[in-house]
Amino acid sequence: MVAITYDMEVTSSISAAKMFKAFVLDGDNLIPKILPAAIKRTTQLKSMKHQIDGLDKKKFT
């Protein structure tokens, strides 16, 4: 298993709260809607591990 970590800083006219909600909290539904051509096919996984060490909605981290 491989751990992946990434940081991203973006300047936008949209508030940080809305960006965090869209990309982090609702990201599974957002990306296929705004980039339908980027996703040609999805495959259901029988099992998957997902770990979030910490989610701070006030600091958007």
Secondary structure, 3 states (H helix, E strand, C coil): CCCCCCCCCCCCCCCHHHHHHHHHHCHHHHHHHHCHHHCCCCCCCCCCCCCCCCCCCCCCC
